[in-house]
């Protein structure tokens, strides 16, 4: 007997993709291509009967994307400054 479920891939601003599943007893898997997702934290939520039953946060594209540059307003700082 299969259970109808859905996986939502989203970040704080929008749902990027939705996948329909038929869950069977035992091990279930889903391959998701993440190349087109934005850099940053994504939430993958498993919904059964429109209720979230499991959720995982994933940081995507850490090799390619997030470039951070830090500039200070002084060359040196004192302790606790």
Secondary structure, DSSP 8 states (H G I E B T S, - for coil): --EEEEEEEE-SS-EEEEEEEEE-SS--------TTS-SEEEEEEEEETTEEEEEEEEEE-TTTT-------SSS---TT-
